[in-house]
Amino acid sequence: MGDDDYCAGTSTSTAGTSTSPADGPFAPCVLCQSPTEYPESHKGITLCPVCEWQEAERTMCSG
């Protein structure tokens, strides 16, 4: 299994579903404005799953 196979499989597994116990509207991603898994009352930076993954890759490769 290549890296592309793994990434393609994970990007579709969370699409349209939420495992978050939060009720109500979700906060927008600060980078792309798509819905996140966090409620609007969440403090701190809110990133969607895609942007979280990309930020983790940037952090891992930077050091």
PDBQT receptor file of N, H, CA, C and O in Angstrom, charges set to zero:
ATOM      1  N   MET A   1       0.847  -1.174   0.000  1.00  0.00    +0.000 N 
ATOM      2  CA  MET A   1       0.000   0.000   0.000  1.00  0.00    +0.000 C 
ATOM      3  C   MET A   1       0.889   1.233   0.000  1.00  0.00    +0.000 C 
ATOM      4  O   MET A   1       1.740   1.380   0.878  1.00  0.00    +0.000 OA
ATOM      5  N   GLY A   2       0.706   2.116  -0.965  1.00  0.00    +0.000 N 
ATOM      6  H   GLY A   2       0.015   1.997  -1.678  1.00  0.00    +0.000 HD
ATOM      7  CA  GLY A   2       1.491   3.340  -1.054  1.00  0.00    +0.000 C 
ATOM      8  C   GLY A   2       0.903   4.440  -0.194  1.00  0.00    +0.000 C 
ATOM      9  O   GLY A   2      -0.207   4.315   0.325  1.00  0.00    +0.000 OA
ATOM     10  N   ASP A   3       1.650   5.507  -0.049  1.00  0.00    +0.000 N 
ATOM     11  H   ASP A   3       2.551   5.608  -0.471  1.00  0.00    +0.000 HD
ATOM     12  CA  ASP A   3       1.178   6.641   0.748  1.00  0.00    +0.000 C 
ATOM     13  C   ASP A   3      -0.080   7.252   0.161  1.00  0.00    +0.000 C 
ATOM     14  O   ASP A   3      -0.958   7.696   0.900  1.00  0.00    +0.000 OA
ATOM     15  N   ASP A   4      -0.176   7.280  -1.183  1.00  0.00    +0.000 N 
ATOM     16  H   ASP A   4       0.537   6.919  -1.784  1.00  0.00    +0.000 HD
ATOM     17  CA  ASP A   4      -1.359   7.841  -1.822  1.00  0.00    +0.000 C 
ATOM     18  C   ASP A   4      -2.603   7.016  -1.497  1.00  0.00    +0.000 C 
ATOM     19  O   ASP A   4      -3.684   7.575  -1.312  1.00  0.00    +0.000 OA
ATOM     20  N   ASP A   5      -2.459   5.682  -1.425  1.00  0.00    +0.000 N 
ATOM     21  H   ASP A   5      -1.581   5.228  -1.575  1.00  0.00    +0.000 HD
ATOM     22  CA  ASP A   5      -3.581   4.827  -1.092  1.00  0.00    +0.000 C 
ATOM     23  C   ASP A   5      -4.070   5.116   0.321  1.00  0.00    +0.000 C 
ATOM     24  O   ASP A   5      -5.274   5.195   0.566  1.00  0.00    +0.000 OA
ATOM     25  N   TYR A   6      -3.143   5.270   1.233  1.00  0.00    +0.000 N 
ATOM     26  H   TYR A   6      -2.165   5.205   1.033  1.00  0.00    +0.000 HD
ATOM     27  CA  TYR A   6      -3.499   5.524   2.624  1.00  0.00    +0.000 C 
ATOM     28  C   TYR A   6      -4.211   6.871   2.763  1.00  0.00    +0.000 C 
ATOM     29  O   TYR A   6      -5.255   6.963   3.409  1.00  0.00    +0.000 OA
ATOM     30  N   CYS A   7      -3.644   7.907   2.155  1.00  0.00    +0.000 N 
ATOM     31  H   CYS A   7      -2.797   7.832   1.630  1.00  0.00    +0.000 HD
ATOM     32  CA  CYS A   7      -4.233   9.243   2.271  1.00  0.00    +0.000 C 
ATOM     33  C   CYS A   7      -5.602   9.307   1.619  1.00  0.00    +0.000 C 
ATOM     34  O   CYS A   7      -6.506   9.958   2.142  1.00  0.00    +0.000 OA
ATOM     35  N   ALA A   8      -5.766   8.647   0.496  1.00  0.00    +0.000 N 
ATOM     36  H   ALA A   8      -5.032   8.117   0.071  1.00  0.00    +0.000 HD
ATOM     37  CA  ALA A   8      -7.052   8.667  -0.195  1.00  0.00    +0.000 C 
ATOM     38  C   ALA A   8      -8.114   7.979   0.651  1.00  0.00    +0.000 C 
ATOM     39  O   ALA A   8      -9.273   8.393   0.642  1.00  0.00    +0.000 OA
ATOM     40  N   GLY A   9      -7.740   6.944   1.372  1.00  0.00    +0.000 N 
ATOM     41  H   GLY A   9      -6.799   6.607   1.379  1.00  0.00    +0.000 HD
ATOM     42  CA  GLY A   9      -8.695   6.223   2.202  1.00  0.00    +0.000 C 
ATOM     43  C   GLY A   9      -9.122   7.011   3.418  1.00  0.00    +0.000 C 
ATOM     44  O   GLY A   9     -10.267   6.888   3.853  1.00  0.00    +0.000 OA
ATOM     45  N   THR A  10      -8.236   7.819   3.984  1.00  0.00    +0.000 N 
ATOM     46  H   THR A  10      -7.306   7.919   3.630  1.00  0.00    +0.000 HD
ATOM     47  CA  THR A  10      -8.595   8.552   5.191  1.00  0.00    +0.000 C 
ATOM     48  C   THR A  10      -9.383   9.804   4.894  1.00  0.00    +0.000 C 
ATOM     49  O   THR A  10     -10.156  10.255   5.740  1.00  0.00    +0.000 OA
ATOM     50  N   SER A  11      -9.210  10.385   3.711  1.00  0.00    +0.000 N 
ATOM     51  H   SER A  11      -8.582  10.019   3.025  1.00  0.00    +0.000 HD
ATOM     52  CA  SER A  11      -9.906  11.638   3.424  1.00  0.00    +0.000 C 
ATOM     53  C   SER A  11     -11.398  11.426   3.231  1.00  0.00    +0.000 C 
ATOM     54  O   SER A  11     -12.178  12.347   3.473  1.00  0.00    +0.000 OA
ATOM     55  N   THR A  12     -11.819  10.236   2.802  1.00  0.00    +0.000 N 
ATOM     56  H   THR A  12     -11.185   9.488   2.606  1.00  0.00    +0.000 HD
ATOM     57  CA  THR A  12     -13.233   9.999   2.576  1.00  0.00    +0.000 C 
ATOM     58  C   THR A  12     -13.925   9.401   3.789  1.00  0.00    +0.000 C 
ATOM     59  O   THR A  12     -15.155   9.379   3.837  1.00  0.00    +0.000 OA
ATOM     60  N   SER A  13     -13.177   8.920   4.765  1.00  0.00    +0.000 N 
ATOM     61  H   SER A  13     -12.178   8.938   4.726  1.00  0.00    +0.000 HD
ATOM     62  CA  SER A  13     -13.810   8.247   5.890  1.00  0.00    +0.000 C 
ATOM     63  C   SER A  13     -14.542   9.203   6.819  1.00  0.00    +0.000 C 
ATOM     64  O   SER A  13     -15.480   8.786   7.498  1.00  0.00    +0.000 OA
ATOM     65  N   THR A  14     -14.143  10.484   6.874  1.00  0.00    +0.000 N 
ATOM     66  H   THR A  14     -13.380  10.823   6.322  1.00  0.00    +0.000 HD
ATOM     67  CA  THR A  14     -14.803  11.431   7.767  1.00  0.00    +0.000 C 
ATOM     68  C   THR A  14     -15.708  12.396   7.029  1.00  0.00    +0.000 C 
ATOM     69  O   THR A  14     -16.304  13.271   7.658  1.00  0.00    +0.000 OA
ATOM     70  N   ALA A  15     -15.831  12.269   5.734  1.00  0.00    +0.000 N 
ATOM     71  H   ALA A  15     -15.348  11.558   5.223  1.00  0.00    +0.000 HD
ATOM     72  CA  ALA A  15     -16.637  13.197   4.946  1.00  0.00    +0.000 C 
ATOM     73  C   ALA A  15     -18.111  13.046   5.289  1.00  0.00    +0.000 C 
ATOM     74  O   ALA A  15     -18.681  11.959   5.191  1.00  0.00    +0.000 OA
ATOM     75  N   GLY A  16     -18.718  14.160   5.693  1.00  0.00    +0.000 N 
ATOM     76  H   GLY A  16     -18.256  15.043   5.772  1.00  0.00    +0.000 HD
ATOM     77  CA  GLY A  16     -20.141  14.161   5.943  1.00  0.00    +0.000 C 
ATOM     78  C   GLY A  16     -20.570  13.571   7.263  1.00  0.00    +0.000 C 
ATOM     79  O   GLY A  16     -21.760  13.594   7.577  1.00  0.00    +0.000 OA
ATOM     80  N   THR A  17     -19.656  13.044   8.048  1.00  0.00    +0.000 N 
ATOM     81  H   THR A  17     -18.689  13.025   7.793  1.00  0.00    +0.000 HD
ATOM     82  CA  THR A  17     -20.024  12.477   9.332  1.00  0.00    +0.000 C 
ATOM     83  C   THR A  17     -19.217  13.147  10.426  1.00  0.00    +0.000 C 
ATOM     84  O   THR A  17     -18.141  13.693  10.181  1.00  0.00    +0.000 OA
ATOM     85  N   SER A  18     -19.738  13.101  11.610  1.00  0.00    +0.000 N 
ATOM     86  H   SER A  18     -20.612  12.658  11.809  1.00  0.00    +0.000 HD
ATOM     87  CA  SER A  18     -19.031  13.680  12.743  1.00  0.00    +0.000 C 
ATOM     88  C   SER A  18     -19.093  12.722  13.914  1.00  0.00    +0.000 C 
ATOM     89  O   SER A  18     -20.157  12.197  14.241  1.00  0.00    +0.000 OA
ATOM     90  N   THR A  19     -17.971  12.497  14.535  1.00  0.00    +0.000 N 
ATOM     91  H   THR A  19     -17.106  12.923  14.270  1.00  0.00    +0.000 HD
ATOM     92  CA  THR A  19     -17.927  11.667  15.720  1.00  0.00    +0.000 C 
ATOM     93  C   THR A  19     -17.846  12.525  16.970  1.00  0.00    +0.000 C 
ATOM     94  O   THR A  19     -17.682  12.008  18.075  1.00  0.00    +0.000 OA
ATOM     95  N   SER A  20     -17.959  13.830  16.797  1.00  0.00    +0.000 N 
ATOM     96  H   SER A  20     -18.092  14.250  15.899  1.00  0.00    +0.000 HD
ATOM     97  CA  SER A  20     -17.887  14.769  17.906  1.00  0.00    +0.000 C 
ATOM     98  C   SER A  20     -19.182  14.743  18.711  1.00  0.00    +0.000 C 
ATOM     99  O   SER A  20     -20.269  14.705  18.134  1.00  0.00    +0.000 OA
ATOM    100  N   PRO A  21     -19.074  14.763  20.028  1.00  0.00    +0.000 N 
ATOM    101  CA  PRO A  21     -20.276  14.771  20.841  1.00  0.00    +0.000 C 
ATOM    102  C   PRO A  21     -20.927  16.155  20.928  1.00  0.00    +0.000 C 
ATOM    103  O   PRO A  21     -21.989  16.303  21.532  1.00  0.00    +0.000 OA
ATOM    104  N   ALA A  22     -20.300  17.157  20.334  1.00  0.00    +0.000 N 
ATOM    105  H   ALA A  22     -19.437  17.037  19.843  1.00  0.00    +0.000 HD
ATOM    106  CA  ALA A  22     -20.804  18.528  20.425  1.00  0.00    +0.000 C 
ATOM    107  C   ALA A  22     -22.114  18.692  19.671  1.00  0.00    +0.000 C 
ATOM    108  O   ALA A  22     -22.304  18.142  18.586  1.00  0.00    +0.000 OA
ATOM    109  N   ASP A  23     -22.997  19.453  20.267  1.00  0.00    +0.000 N 
ATOM    110  H   ASP A  23     -22.842  19.899  21.148  1.00  0.00    +0.000 HD
ATOM    111  CA  ASP A  23     -24.262  19.782  19.613  1.00  0.00    +0.000 C 
ATOM    112  C   ASP A  23     -24.192  21.222  19.133  1.00  0.00    +0.000 C 
ATOM    113  O   ASP A  23     -23.502  22.052  19.723  1.00  0.00    +0.000 OA
ATOM    114  N   GLY A  24     -24.900  21.505  18.077  1.00  0.00    +0.000 N 
ATOM    115  H   GLY A  24     -25.461  20.830  17.597  1.00  0.00    +0.000 HD
ATOM    116  CA  GLY A  24     -24.941  22.869  17.591  1.00  0.00    +0.000 C 
ATOM    117  C   GLY A  24     -24.008  23.100  16.434  1.00  0.00    +0.000 C 
ATOM    118  O   GLY A  24     -23.421  22.159  15.899  1.00  0.00    +0.000 OA
ATOM    119  N   PRO A  25     -23.865  24.372  16.040  1.00  0.00    +0.000 N 
ATOM    120  CA  PRO A  25     -23.039  24.701  14.866  1.00  0.00    +0.000 C 
ATOM    121  C   PRO A  25     -21.553  24.479  15.128  1.00  0.00    +0.000 C 
ATOM    122  O   PRO A  25     -21.075  24.620  16.254  1.00  0.00    +0.000 OA
ATOM    123  N   PHE A  26     -20.846  24.135  14.078  1.00  0.00    +0.000 N 
ATOM    124  H   PHE A  26     -21.235  24.020  13.163  1.00  0.00    +0.000 HD
ATOM    125  CA  PHE A  26     -19.422  23.893  14.178  1.00  0.00    +0.000 C 
ATOM    126  C   PHE A  26     -18.649  25.131  13.755  1.00  0.00    +0.000 C 
ATOM    127  O   PHE A  26     -19.099  25.892  12.898  1.00  0.00    +0.000 OA
ATOM    128  N   ALA A  27     -17.488  25.327  14.357  1.00  0.00    +0.000 N 
ATOM    129  H   ALA A  27     -17.122  24.709  15.053  1.00  0.00    +0.000 HD
ATOM    130  CA  ALA A  27     -16.633  26.470  14.040  1.00  0.00    +0.000 C 
ATOM    131  C   ALA A  27     -16.026  26.278  12.653  1.00  0.00    +0.000 C 
ATOM    132  O   ALA A  27     -15.721  25.150  12.265  1.00  0.00    +0.000 OA
ATOM    133  N   PRO A  28     -15.846  27.361  11.902  1.00  0.00    +0.000 N 
ATOM    134  CA  PRO A  28     -15.196  27.245  10.592  1.00  0.00    +0.000 C 
ATOM    135  C   PRO A  28     -13.686  27.108  10.741  1.00  0.00    +0.000 C 
ATOM    136  O   PRO A  28     -13.104  27.605  11.705  1.00  0.00    +0.000 OA
ATOM    137  N   CYS A  29     -13.063  26.441   9.795  1.00  0.00    +0.000 N 
ATOM    138  H   CYS A  29     -13.536  26.038   9.011  1.00  0.00    +0.000 HD
ATOM    139  CA  CYS A  29     -11.613  26.306   9.765  1.00  0.00    +0.000 C 
ATOM    140  C   CYS A  29     -11.002  27.692   9.543  1.00  0.00    +0.000 C 
ATOM    141  O   CYS A  29     -11.492  28.457   8.714  1.00  0.00    +0.000 OA
ATOM    142  N   VAL A  30      -9.937  28.019  10.277  1.00  0.00    +0.000 N 
ATOM    143  H   VAL A  30      -9.539  27.397  10.951  1.00  0.00    +0.000 HD
ATOM    144  CA  VAL A  30      -9.329  29.343  10.143  1.00  0.00    +0.000 C 
ATOM    145  C   VAL A  30      -8.553  29.478   8.840  1.00  0.00    +0.000 C 
ATOM    146  O   VAL A  30      -8.213  30.594   8.448  1.00  0.00    +0.000 OA
ATOM    147  N   LEU A  31      -8.264  28.379   8.164  1.00  0.00    +0.000 N 
ATOM    148  H   LEU A  31      -8.540  27.472   8.483  1.00  0.00    +0.000 HD
ATOM    149  CA  LEU A  31      -7.513  28.444   6.907  1.00  0.00    +0.000 C 
ATOM    150  C   LEU A  31      -8.407  28.382   5.674  1.00  0.00    +0.000 C 
ATOM    151  O   LEU A  31      -8.227  29.171   4.746  1.00  0.00    +0.000 OA
ATOM    152  N   CYS A  32      -9.366  27.464   5.648  1.00  0.00    +0.000 N 
ATOM    153  H   CYS A  32      -9.513  26.823   6.401  1.00  0.00    +0.000 HD
ATOM    154  CA  CYS A  32     -10.173  27.273   4.436  1.00  0.00    +0.000 C 
ATOM    155  C   CYS A  32     -11.665  27.542   4.637  1.00  0.00    +0.000 C 
ATOM    156  O   CYS A  32     -12.429  27.484   3.674  1.00  0.00    +0.000 OA
ATOM    157  N   GLN A  33     -12.092  27.831   5.854  1.00  0.00    +0.000 N 
ATOM    158  H   GLN A  33     -11.471  27.877   6.637  1.00  0.00    +0.000 HD
ATOM    159  CA  GLN A  33     -13.479  28.159   6.196  1.00  0.00    +0.000 C 
ATOM    160  C   GLN A  33     -14.467  26.999   6.070  1.00  0.00    +0.000 C 
ATOM    161  O   GLN A  33     -15.675  27.221   6.149  1.00  0.00    +0.000 OA
ATOM    162  N   SER A  34     -13.987  25.771   5.877  1.00  0.00    +0.000 N 
ATOM    163  H   SER A  34     -13.005  25.590   5.812  1.00  0.00    +0.000 HD
ATOM    164  CA  SER A  34     -14.912  24.642   5.858  1.00  0.00    +0.000 C 
ATOM    165  C   SER A  34     -15.226  24.235   7.303  1.00  0.00    +0.000 C 
ATOM    166  O   SER A  34     -14.458  24.569   8.206  1.00  0.00    +0.000 OA
ATOM    167  N   PRO A  35     -16.328  23.528   7.543  1.00  0.00    +0.000 N 
ATOM    168  CA  PRO A  35     -16.701  23.156   8.912  1.00  0.00    +0.000 C 
ATOM    169  C   PRO A  35     -15.649  22.261   9.565  1.00  0.00    +0.000 C 
ATOM    170  O   PRO A  35     -15.022  21.431   8.907  1.00  0.00    +0.000 OA
ATOM    171  N   THR A  36     -15.473  22.447  10.856  1.00  0.00    +0.000 N 
ATOM    172  H   THR A  36     -15.983  23.122  11.390  1.00  0.00    +0.000 HD
ATOM    173  CA  THR A  36     -14.525  21.624  11.610  1.00  0.00    +0.000 C 
ATOM    174  C   THR A  36     -15.300  20.642  12.472  1.00  0.00    +0.000 C 
ATOM    175  O   THR A  36     -16.528  20.581  12.408  1.00  0.00    +0.000 OA
ATOM    176  N   GLU A  37     -14.584  19.880  13.271  1.00  0.00    +0.000 N 
ATOM    177  H   GLU A  37     -13.586  19.929  13.323  1.00  0.00    +0.000 HD
ATOM    178  CA  GLU A  37     -15.206  18.952  14.211  1.00  0.00    +0.000 C 
ATOM    179  C   GLU A  37     -15.417  19.615  15.571  1.00  0.00    +0.000 C 
ATOM    180  O   GLU A  37     -15.851  18.959  16.518  1.00  0.00    +0.000 OA
ATOM    181  N   TYR A  38     -15.115  20.897  15.674  1.00  0.00    +0.000 N 
ATOM    182  H   TYR A  38     -14.762  21.430  14.905  1.00  0.00    +0.000 HD
ATOM    183  CA  TYR A  38     -15.184  21.608  16.943  1.00  0.00    +0.000 C 
ATOM    184  C   TYR A  38     -16.408  22.514  16.991  1.00  0.00    +0.000 C 
ATOM    185  O   TYR A  38     -16.780  23.095  15.972  1.00  0.00    +0.000 OA
ATOM    186  N   PRO A  39     -17.042  22.646  18.159  1.00  0.00    +0.000 N 
ATOM    187  CA  PRO A  39     -18.178  23.567  18.270  1.00  0.00    +0.000 C 
ATOM    188  C   PRO A  39     -17.686  25.015  18.207  1.00  0.00    +0.000 C 
ATOM    189  O   PRO A  39     -16.501  25.283  18.402  1.00  0.00    +0.000 OA
ATOM    190  N   GLU A  40     -18.593  25.932  17.936  1.00  0.00    +0.000 N 
ATOM    191  H   GLU A  40     -19.556  25.715  17.777  1.00  0.00    +0.000 HD
ATOM    192  CA  GLU A  40     -18.213  27.338  17.857  1.00  0.00    +0.000 C 
ATOM    193  C   GLU A  40     -17.662  27.858  19.180  1.00  0.00    +0.000 C 
ATOM    194  O   GLU A  40     -16.927  28.845  19.193  1.00  0.00    +0.000 OA
ATOM    195  N   SER A  41     -18.001  27.217  20.281  1.00  0.00    +0.000 N 
ATOM    196  H   SER A  41     -18.598  26.415  20.270  1.00  0.00    +0.000 HD
ATOM    197  CA  SER A  41     -17.524  27.652  21.594  1.00  0.00    +0.000 C 
ATOM    198  C   SER A  41     -16.099  27.176  21.897  1.00  0.00    +0.000 C 
ATOM    199  O   SER A  41     -15.542  27.533  22.935  1.00  0.00    +0.000 OA
ATOM    200  N   HIS A  42     -15.502  26.374  21.002  1.00  0.00    +0.000 N 
ATOM    201  H   HIS A  42     -15.954  26.084  20.158  1.00  0.00    +0.000 HD
ATOM    202  CA  HIS A  42     -14.145  25.855  21.212  1.00  0.00    +0.000 C 
ATOM    203  C   HIS A  42     -13.133  26.988  21.202  1.00  0.00    +0.000 C 
ATOM    204  O   HIS A  42     -13.145  27.830  20.304  1.00  0.00    +0.000 OA
ATOM    205  N   LYS A  43     -12.258  27.010  22.199  1.00  0.00    +0.000 N 
ATOM    206  H   LYS A  43     -12.248  26.326  22.929  1.00  0.00    +0.000 HD
ATOM    207  CA  LYS A  43     -11.235  28.054  22.278  1.00  0.00    +0.000 C 
ATOM    208  C   LYS A  43      -9.990  27.611  21.531  1.00  0.00    +0.000 C 
ATOM    209  O   LYS A  43      -9.657  26.426  21.505  1.00  0.00    +0.000 OA
ATOM    210  N   GLY A  44      -9.310  28.560  20.929  1.00  0.00    +0.000 N 
ATOM    211  H   GLY A  44      -9.580  29.523  20.949  1.00  0.00    +0.000 HD
ATOM    212  CA  GLY A  44      -8.085  28.266  20.201  1.00  0.00    +0.000 C 
ATOM    213  C   GLY A  44      -8.319  28.168  18.708  1.00  0.00    +0.000 C 
ATOM    214  O   GLY A  44      -9.416  28.431  18.216  1.00  0.00    +0.000 OA
ATOM    215  N   ILE A  45      -7.277  27.786  17.998  1.00  0.00    +0.000 N 
ATOM    216  H   ILE A  45      -6.385  27.572  18.397  1.00  0.00    +0.000 HD
ATOM    217  CA  ILE A  45      -7.335  27.670  16.541  1.00  0.00    +0.000 C 
ATOM    218  C   ILE A  45      -8.141  26.439  16.165  1.00  0.00    +0.000 C 
ATOM    219  O   ILE A  45      -7.896  25.352  16.687  1.00  0.00    +0.000 OA
ATOM    220  N   THR A  46      -9.092  26.600  15.270  1.00  0.00    +0.000 N 
ATOM    221  H   THR A  46      -9.291  27.484  14.845  1.00  0.00    +0.000 HD
ATOM    222  CA  THR A  46      -9.888  25.471  14.793  1.00  0.00    +0.000 C 
ATOM    223  C   THR A  46      -9.527  25.179  13.343  1.00  0.00    +0.000 C 
ATOM    224  O   THR A  46      -9.597  26.055  12.481  1.00  0.00    +0.000 OA
ATOM    225  N   LEU A  47      -9.145  23.946  13.094  1.00  0.00    +0.000 N 
ATOM    226  H   LEU A  47      -9.088  23.235  13.795  1.00  0.00    +0.000 HD
ATOM    227  CA  LEU A  47      -8.784  23.502  11.754  1.00  0.00    +0.000 C 
ATOM    228  C   LEU A  47      -9.660  22.324  11.368  1.00  0.00    +0.000 C 
ATOM    229  O   LEU A  47     -10.006  21.496  12.211  1.00  0.00    +0.000 OA
ATOM    230  N   CYS A  48     -10.019  22.250  10.082  1.00  0.00    +0.000 N 
ATOM    231  H   CYS A  48      -9.737  22.923   9.398  1.00  0.00    +0.000 HD
ATOM    232  CA  CYS A  48     -10.757  21.095   9.586  1.00  0.00    +0.000 C 
ATOM    233  C   CYS A  48      -9.791  19.906   9.528  1.00  0.00    +0.000 C 
ATOM    234  O   CYS A  48      -8.579  20.103   9.617  1.00  0.00    +0.000 OA
ATOM    235  N   PRO A  49     -10.297  18.687   9.383  1.00  0.00    +0.000 N 
ATOM    236  CA  PRO A  49      -9.413  17.520   9.352  1.00  0.00    +0.000 C 
ATOM    237  C   PRO A  49      -8.338  17.592   8.260  1.00  0.00    +0.000 C 
ATOM    238  O   PRO A  49      -7.211  17.150   8.482  1.00  0.00    +0.000 OA
ATOM    239  N   VAL A  50      -8.665  18.132   7.103  1.00  0.00    +0.000 N 
ATOM    240  H   VAL A  50      -9.581  18.491   6.922  1.00  0.00    +0.000 HD
ATOM    241  CA  VAL A  50      -7.690  18.227   6.010  1.00  0.00    +0.000 C 
ATOM    242  C   VAL A  50      -6.573  19.192   6.378  1.00  0.00    +0.000 C 
ATOM    243  O   VAL A  50      -5.396  18.875   6.204  1.00  0.00    +0.000 OA
ATOM    244  N   CYS A  51      -6.932  20.367   6.887  1.00  0.00    +0.000 N 
ATOM    245  H   CYS A  51      -7.888  20.625   7.028  1.00  0.00    +0.000 HD
ATOM    246  CA  CYS A  51      -5.913  21.351   7.260  1.00  0.00    +0.000 C 
ATOM    247  C   CYS A  51      -5.093  20.882   8.462  1.00  0.00    +0.000 C 
ATOM    248  O   CYS A  51      -3.899  21.170   8.544  1.00  0.00    +0.000 OA
ATOM    249  N   GLU A  52      -5.729  20.154   9.403  1.00  0.00    +0.000 N 
ATOM    250  H   GLU A  52      -6.699  19.919   9.336  1.00  0.00    +0.000 HD
ATOM    251  CA  GLU A  52      -4.979  19.590  10.534  1.00  0.00    +0.000 C 
ATOM    252  C   GLU A  52      -3.912  18.632  10.016  1.00  0.00    +0.000 C 
ATOM    253  O   GLU A  52      -2.769  18.664  10.473  1.00  0.00    +0.000 OA
ATOM    254  N   TRP A  53      -4.286  17.777   9.062  1.00  0.00    +0.000 N 
ATOM    255  H   TRP A  53      -5.214  17.751   8.691  1.00  0.00    +0.000 HD
ATOM    256  CA  TRP A  53      -3.355  16.810   8.487  1.00  0.00    +0.000 C 
ATOM    257  C   TRP A  53      -2.210  17.529   7.779  1.00  0.00    +0.000 C 
ATOM    258  O   TRP A  53      -1.047  17.161   7.947  1.00  0.00    +0.000 OA
ATOM    259  N   GLN A  54      -2.533  18.549   6.990  1.00  0.00    +0.000 N 
ATOM    260  H   GLN A  54      -3.477  18.847   6.853  1.00  0.00    +0.000 HD
ATOM    261  CA  GLN A  54      -1.497  19.293   6.262  1.00  0.00    +0.000 C 
ATOM    262  C   GLN A  54      -0.579  20.037   7.227  1.00  0.00    +0.000 C 
ATOM    263  O   GLN A  54       0.627  20.109   6.990  1.00  0.00    +0.000 OA
ATOM    264  N   GLU A  55      -1.119  20.585   8.297  1.00  0.00    +0.000 N 
ATOM    265  H   GLU A  55      -2.099  20.526   8.489  1.00  0.00    +0.000 HD
ATOM    266  CA  GLU A  55      -0.306  21.286   9.287  1.00  0.00    +0.000 C 
ATOM    267  C   GLU A  55       0.618  20.295   9.997  1.00  0.00    +0.000 C 
ATOM    268  O   GLU A  55       1.770  20.624  10.280  1.00  0.00    +0.000 OA
ATOM    269  N   ALA A  56       0.134  19.100  10.285  1.00  0.00    +0.000 N 
ATOM    270  H   ALA A  56      -0.802  18.832  10.055  1.00  0.00    +0.000 HD
ATOM    271  CA  ALA A  56       0.979  18.073  10.904  1.00  0.00    +0.000 C 
ATOM    272  C   ALA A  56       2.112  17.669   9.966  1.00  0.00    +0.000 C 
ATOM    273  O   ALA A  56       3.241  17.471  10.416  1.00  0.00    +0.000 OA
ATOM    274  N   GLU A  57       1.832  17.543   8.675  1.00  0.00    +0.000 N 
ATOM    275  H   GLU A  57       0.915  17.703   8.309  1.00  0.00    +0.000 HD
ATOM    276  CA  GLU A  57       2.880  17.214   7.709  1.00  0.00    +0.000 C 
ATOM    277  C   GLU A  57       3.931  18.324   7.634  1.00  0.00    +0.000 C 
ATOM    278  O   GLU A  57       5.129  18.044   7.573  1.00  0.00    +0.000 OA
ATOM    279  N   ARG A  58       3.482  19.582   7.637  1.00  0.00    +0.000 N 
ATOM    280  H   ARG A  58       2.509  19.809   7.686  1.00  0.00    +0.000 HD
ATOM    281  CA  ARG A  58       4.436  20.698   7.592  1.00  0.00    +0.000 C 
ATOM    282  C   ARG A  58       5.318  20.711   8.835  1.00  0.00    +0.000 C 
ATOM    283  O   ARG A  58       6.528  20.921   8.746  1.00  0.00    +0.000 OA
ATOM    284  N   THR A  59       4.706  20.487   9.988  1.00  0.00    +0.000 N 
ATOM    285  H   THR A  59       3.723  20.316  10.060  1.00  0.00    +0.000 HD
ATOM    286  CA  THR A  59       5.451  20.486  11.245  1.00  0.00    +0.000 C 
ATOM    287  C   THR A  59       6.453  19.337  11.286  1.00  0.00    +0.000 C 
ATOM    288  O   THR A  59       7.585  19.513  11.735  1.00  0.00    +0.000 OA
ATOM    289  N   MET A  60       6.039  18.166  10.820  1.00  0.00    +0.000 N 
ATOM    290  H   MET A  60       5.119  18.024  10.455  1.00  0.00    +0.000 HD
ATOM    291  CA  MET A  60       6.906  17.000  10.841  1.00  0.00    +0.000 C 
ATOM    292  C   MET A  60       8.097  17.195   9.893  1.00  0.00    +0.000 C 
ATOM    293  O   MET A  60       9.214  16.798  10.225  1.00  0.00    +0.000 OA
ATOM    294  N   CYS A  61       7.880  17.785   8.744  1.00  0.00    +0.000 N 
ATOM    295  H   CYS A  61       6.972  18.107   8.474  1.00  0.00    +0.000 HD
ATOM    296  CA  CYS A  61       8.924  17.951   7.745  1.00  0.00    +0.000 C 
ATOM    297  C   CYS A  61       9.824  19.150   8.021  1.00  0.00    +0.000 C 
ATOM    298  O   CYS A  61      10.896  19.252   7.423  1.00  0.00    +0.000 OA
ATOM    299  N   SER A  62       9.427  20.051   8.898  1.00  0.00    +0.000 N 
ATOM    300  H   SER A  62       8.557  19.968   9.383  1.00  0.00    +0.000 HD
ATOM    301  CA  SER A  62      10.203  21.264   9.126  1.00  0.00    +0.000 C 
ATOM    302  C   SER A  62      11.380  21.051  10.062  1.00  0.00    +0.000 C 
ATOM    303  O   SER A  62      12.287  21.883  10.105  1.00  0.00    +0.000 OA
ATOM    304  N   GLY A  63      11.388  19.991  10.787  1.00  0.00    +0.000 N 
ATOM    305  H   GLY A  63      10.652  19.315  10.752  1.00  0.00    +0.000 HD
ATOM    306  CA  GLY A  63      12.410  19.907  11.811  1.00  0.00    +0.000 C 
ATOM    307  C   GLY A  63      13.279  18.759  11.755  1.00  0.00    +0.000 C 
ATOM    308  O   GLY A  63      14.171  18.618  12.591  1.00  0.00    +0.000 OA
TER     309      GLY A  63
